[in-house]
Amino acid sequence: MDDALPLGRPLLLRADALAAGLDDRDLARAVRRGQLTRVRPGAYLDPSATLSANHALVLATAAVLRDGGAVSHVSAAVLHGLPLWHAATDRVHVTRSPPAAGSGSARVHLHVARLPEDDLTTVDGATTTSLARAVVDLGRSLPFESALVAADAALASGQVTPAHLDACLARMGPVPGSRRASRVVAFADGRSESVGESRSRVLMHRLGLPVPDLQVRLLRPDRSVIARCDFGWRDHRTVGEFDGRVKYRGEAAGPDPGEVVFREKRREDDIRDSGWEVARWTWADLRTPAVVERRIRRAFARGGRSL
């Protein structure tokens, strides 16, 4: 039995197992022994595989779709490795071309839309919408902040550009949600390097704060780098840092927490010694916008006095 498991790929479907001479008792035994992890009825994952549970669920569902279609929306984002923030992934999203119809099921959320060839690709053997189309579909269907997190990450990956996203929007035309998606695309910026930085940009916009530069490098007179900061407002001599995340040029932070804190303290002293103010905030602070606004505006006031 142990040698008979047909695990040439991370995902094993019941139909393939039966074709290889196994039966349901063999599969149940393999699950009990930890040789397989049950993803959904009729689909099993090799426990040594590096796929996330969401990724495996999408592949397992796509493999048994009877009427074709392409994995799309949040499920396409999962396959493309985009971060998802406050986006439900319990159902697999599939888009079929008209005149397909239907409401899907408890496991599948069905969409009906035109899918040009330029908007299709294959990931891990599953037909899925392209990265650009996934971003646009998220922009059409998710709240702005959630959609922007994925859009920023897609641009940061270097696999798509703003031009790709604009072209995808143009191919779709005036479909429901296209104006919402266009706002996401216009605001997206590949220089955001994390979910927290993307959410911070949205918060600053909603608070009416000046638009910051991103990934700002502060230089000494000899052009050596003092620090690279998440956000910067040169007119206010202020930089902003999300979550206290240290960015060292050419070196990684050491494993000793005390050393990390020491380096960050010295880095912040260097920033202030160069005539810049620092505002910092954390994940928890993002839930209280007034806290973030107060810290940034106080830093602006201090920076203004040093101009």
Buried (B, 14 or more C-beta within 10 A) or exposed (E): EEEEBEBEEBBBBBEBBEEEEBEEEBBEBBBEEEBBBBBBEBBBBBEEBEBEEBBBBBBBBBBBBEEEBBBBBBBBBBBBBBBBBEBEBEBBBBBBEEEBEEEEEEBBBBBBBEBEEEBBBEBBEBBBBBBBBBBBBBBBBBBBBBBBBBBBBBBBEEEBEBEBBBBBBEBBEEEEBBEBBBEBBEBBBBBBBBBBBBBBBBBBBEEEBEEBBBBBEBEEEEEEEBBBBBBBBEEBBBBBBBBEBBBBEEEEBEEEEEEBEEBBEEBBEBBEEBEBBBBBBBEEBBEEBEBBBEBBBEBBEBBEEEE
